[in-house]
Amino acid sequence: MLNLESVLLMMVFMGQRLSCRIIVGGVVALSFLLAAWPAFSFLYVGKGDTLPTLEFTDFATDTKKLFDKRQQPLVLVFFGADIDTKEERAIEVLADIQNQRSFYRQRNIELAAVFVQPELVAKINEIVEQAHIDFPVYVDTASQSFEKLGVYVMPSILIVNADGIIHEGLGYTRNIDVLLPGEVQVMLHEKSREELNALLKPETVERTMAQRRARLDYNYAVNLVQRQEIDLALEKLEMALDKDPEFVPALGEKGCLLVKKKKFQEAATILDRTLAMVPNFARALDCKAELVNAEKKGGQVEAAPVKTNPSSWGYFSEDEDEEETSPQ
């Protein structure tokens, strides 16, 4: 099976017969196919290598910054913006890092972003403003990202330890907000590789027959809620909870329906229990806010539109198999 480097070399070799535009287009297309590739995202350096001396230009001060001898760990984010997708991903990744700024400060991690397309330097301000970052941004005016590191996915992240040894090179992936800090913790021996892998790919827990039937009852209840048949929906939710008392969606929905029935004390108890189990359960949070508002207004409950997709209520994962269907 051909690896990425082999494919790129073949494309360069064929350059005598292909126009430059086709070659560049092929590399860009290939990089998007590999955007979530778990492999190391730099061609000319690898894990365990010493970081080569790099010199970039500070975007804010126009002064040179040398990255050579290390005194603290380093996270370098390489990004570009020649197409909308690269720009959007750059904003997403930089914003994620900024949102976890305290995590990196606590561990004395140096953060730096490197823009690899100096001909598009005007794009930097827009990206920085949308990502709201406060760590330094540099411009790679000498193409060292490509010539010394061989970066090929945008954005890409290089993680370097305090001794100047490369720990990991990450390409863009949807879970970078978990993967990057996790790799930093592995580098600092705060977390094992096995613990990080378990966090990224939790084992699927097989549901019991009772749990499956509880979910069927819950789905049926949701169907009834759509028809405004609140009492029947509550009966179905009770059936679901009899089978699986810890089934959070059913518990939260029961609390929501009790709010609509103005049974505020019982609703508050159930919603508090739900949020104690899953603090960020969106459906329960919305209903708790509705409850508080109703109590302030002397028991008047405002009608609110009911979402038709339970997965949007903040509990089920987007990719979870919906193997059971609601009775019609």
C-alpha positions in Angstrom: 0.0 0.0 0.0 1.4 3.4 -0.9 2.0 5.8 1.9 1.6 9.6 1.7 5.3 10.3 1.0 5.3 7.8 -1.9 2.3 9.4 -3.4 3.8 12.9 -3.2 7.1 11.8 -4.6 5.3 10.1 -7.5 3.4 13.4 -8.2 6.6 15.3 -8.2 8.3 12.8 -10.5 5.3 13.1 -12.9 5.8 16.8 -12.9 7.5 16.7 -16.3 4.2 15.7 -17.8 1.8 17.6 -15.6 1.3 21.3 -15.2 2.3 22.9 -11.9 -1.4 23.8 -11.3 -2.4 20.1 -11.5 0.3 19.0 -9.1 -0.6 21.6 -6.5 -4.2 20.8 -6.9 -3.5 17.2 -6.4 -1.5 17.8 -3.2 -4.3 20.0 -1.8 -6.9 17.4 -2.6 -4.8 14.7 -1.1 -4.3 16.7 2.1 -8.1 17.1 2.5 -8.5 13.3 2.1 -6.0 12.9 4.9 -7.3 15.8 7.1 -8.2 13.4 9.9 -5.4 10.9 9.2 -4.1 9.8 12.6 -0.5 9.4 11.3 2.2 11.9 12.1 1.5 15.0 10.0 5.0 16.2 9.1 7.1 14.5 6.4 10.7 15.5 7.3 10.7 15.1 11.1 9.3 12.4 13.4 8.6 11.5 17.0 11.8 11.6 19.0 13.6 13.9 16.6 15.2 17.1 17.8 13.3 20.2 16.6 15.4 21.8 13.9 16.2 25.5 14.3 13.3 27.5 13.0 13.1 31.3 12.4 9.8 33.0 11.9 8.7 36.7 11.8 6.5 38.0 14.6 3.3 39.3 12.9 2.7 42.0 15.5 6.3 43.4 15.8 7.9 42.3 12.5 10.9 41.0 14.5 12.6 37.7 14.1 11.9 34.8 16.6 14.3 31.9 16.8 12.9 28.5 17.9 16.0 26.4 18.8 17.2 25.7 22.3 14.2 24.8 24.6 13.6 25.8 28.1 10.0 25.0 28.2 7.6 22.7 26.3 6.3 24.1 23.0 3.1 23.8 21.0 3.4 25.2 17.4 0.2 25.5 15.3 0.8 25.8 11.6 -2.1 27.2 9.6 -3.0 28.6 6.2 -5.9 30.4 4.5 -5.8 30.0 0.8 -9.2 28.4 0.8 -12.3 28.8 3.0 -12.0 25.3 4.6 -8.4 25.9 5.8 -9.4 29.3 7.2 -12.4 27.8 9.0 -10.3 25.0 10.5 -7.6 27.4 11.6 -10.1 29.5 13.4 -11.7 26.4 15.1 -8.3 25.0 16.2 -6.9 28.3 17.5 -10.1 29.1 19.3 -10.1 25.7 21.0 -6.5 26.3 22.2 -7.4 29.8 23.4 -10.4 28.4 25.3 -8.0 26.0 27.1 -5.4 28.7 27.7 -5.3 28.2 31.5 -4.5 24.5 30.9 -1.3 25.4 29.0 -0.4 28.2 31.4 -0.5 25.9 34.4 1.9 23.6 32.6 4.3 26.4 31.4 3.6 25.5 27.8 4.7 28.0 25.2 2.1 28.5 22.5 2.8 29.9 19.1 0.8 30.0 15.8 2.7 30.1 12.5 1.1 31.3 9.3 2.7 29.4 6.4 1.4 31.5 3.5 3.1 34.9 3.6 1.6 36.0 0.3 -1.8 35.9 2.2 -0.6 37.7 5.3 -3.6 40.1 5.2 -5.8 37.1 6.2 -4.1 36.9 9.6 -6.0 39.7 11.4 -9.4 38.2 10.4 -8.4 34.8 11.7 -6.9 36.1 15.0 -10.0 38.3 15.6 -12.4 35.4 15.1 -10.4 33.0 17.2 -9.8 35.6 19.9 -6.3 34.4 20.6 -3.8 36.2 22.8 -0.7 34.1 22.1 1.9 35.1 19.5 1.4 34.7 15.7 4.3 34.4 13.4 4.7 34.4 9.6 6.9 31.8 7.9 8.5 34.0 5.3 11.2 31.5 4.4 9.0 28.4 3.9 10.8 26.6 6.7 7.5 24.8 7.7 7.7 23.0 4.4 11.4 22.7 3.8 12.5 21.7 7.3 9.4 20.1 8.7 7.4 18.9 5.7 4.0 20.1 7.0 1.3 18.9 4.6 -2.0 19.2 6.5 -3.5 22.5 7.5 -3.8 23.2 10.3 -1.1 21.0 11.9 0.3 21.0 15.4 3.8 20.1 16.6 4.3 19.3 20.2 7.9 19.6 21.6 9.1 18.8 25.1 11.4 21.0 27.3 14.5 19.2 25.9 13.6 20.2 22.3 12.5 16.7 21.4 9.4 16.3 19.2 6.7 14.4 21.1 3.9 14.4 18.5 2.7 15.9 15.2 -1.1 16.3 14.8 -3.1 17.0 11.8 -6.6 18.5 11.9 -9.2 16.3 13.5 -12.7 17.1 15.0 -11.6 16.1 18.5 -8.5 18.2 18.6 -9.8 20.0 21.8 -9.5 16.6 23.6 -6.5 15.1 21.6 -4.1 18.1 22.0 -4.3 18.6 25.8 -4.3 14.8 26.1 -1.0 14.5 24.2 0.5 17.3 26.3 -0.5 15.3 29.4 1.1 12.2 28.0 4.3 14.1 27.2 4.4 15.5 30.8 3.6 12.0 32.3 0.3 13.2 33.7 -1.6 10.6 31.7 -0.7 7.3 30.2 -1.1 6.5 26.5 -3.7 3.9 27.4 -5.7 6.5 29.4 -5.7 8.9 26.4 -6.8 6.2 24.0 -9.6 5.2 26.4 -10.7 8.8 26.5 -10.7 9.2 22.7 -12.3 5.8 22.0 -14.4 4.8 25.0 -15.5 1.2 24.9 -19.0 0.6 23.8 -21.1 -0.7 26.7 -23.7 -3.3 25.6 -27.2 -2.3 26.7 -29.2 -4.9 28.6 -32.6 -5.9 27.2 -34.3 -3.8 29.9 -32.3 -0.8 28.8 -33.3 -1.4 25.2 -36.9 -1.6 26.1 -36.6 1.5 28.3 -35.3 3.4 25.2 -38.3 2.1 23.2 -40.7 3.4 25.8 -38.8 6.7 25.9 -39.0 7.1 22.1 -42.7 6.4 22.2 -43.1 9.0 24.9 -41.2 11.6 22.7 -43.6 10.7 19.9 -46.6 11.4 22.3 -45.1 14.7 23.4 -45.1 15.8 19.8 -48.8 15.2 19.7 -49.3 17.1 23.0 -50.5 13.9 24.7 -48.7 14.8 27.9 -50.5 12.3 30.3 -49.8 9.3 28.0 -46.2 10.5 27.5 -45.8 10.5 31.3 -47.1 7.0 31.5 -44.6 5.8 28.9 -41.7 7.6 30.7 -42.7 5.9 34.0 -42.5 2.6 32.1 -39.1 3.5 30.8 -37.9 4.4 34.3 -39.3 1.2 35.8 -37.0 -0.7 33.4 -34.0 1.6 33.7 -34.2 4.0 36.7 -30.9 5.7 35.6 -32.0 6.5 32.1 -31.3 10.2 32.0 -33.3 11.3 28.9 -36.5 9.7 30.3 -35.9 11.2 33.8 -35.2 14.7 32.4 -38.2 14.5 30.1 -40.4 13.5 33.0 -39.3 16.6 34.8 -40.0 18.8 31.8 -43.5 17.4 31.5 -44.2 18.0 35.2 -43.3 21.6 34.7 -45.9 21.9 32.0 -48.4 20.3 34.4 -47.4 22.9 37.0 -46.2 20.2 39.4 -43.3 22.4 40.3 -42.0 20.8 43.4 -41.9 17.3 41.9 -40.5 18.7 38.7 -37.7 20.5 40.6 -36.7 17.3 42.4 -36.5 15.3 39.2 -34.7 17.9 37.2 -32.1 18.4 40.0 -31.5 14.7 40.1 -31.2 14.6 36.3 -28.6 17.5 36.3 -26.7 15.9 39.2 -26.2 12.9 36.9 -25.5 14.9 33.7 -24.8 18.6 34.5 -24.7 19.7 30.9 -27.9 17.9 29.8 -29.4 20.7 27.6 -33.0 19.6 27.7 -33.1 19.5 31.5 -31.3 22.8 31.8 -33.9 24.4 29.5 -36.7 23.0 31.6 -35.1 24.0 34.9 -34.9 27.6 33.5 -38.6 27.3 32.5 -39.5 26.2 36.0 -37.7 29.1 37.6 -39.3 31.5 35.3 -42.8 30.0 35.9 -42.3 30.3 39.7 -41.4 33.9 39.3 -44.5 34.5 37.3 -46.8 32.9 39.9 -47.1 29.5 38.2 -47.6 30.7 34.6 -45.9 28.4 32.2 -45.0 29.8 28.8 -45.5 27.5 25.9 -42.2 26.5 24.3 -41.7 24.7 21.0 -40.8 21.0 21.5 -37.7 19.8 19.6 -38.5 16.8 17.4 -35.1 15.2 17.5 -34.1 13.9 20.9 -30.4 13.8 20.0 -30.4 17.6 19.8 -31.3 17.7 23.5 -27.7 17.2 24.4 -27.6 13.5 25.5 -27.3 11.0 22.7 -24.1 11.2 20.6 -24.6 12.2 17.0 -23.2 9.0 15.7 -25.0 6.6 18.0 -26.9 3.8 16.2 -30.6 4.3 16.4 -31.4 0.7 16.3 -34.9 1.1 17.9 -37.6 3.1 16.3 -40.6 4.8 17.8 -44.0 3.2 17.4 -46.2 5.3 15.2 
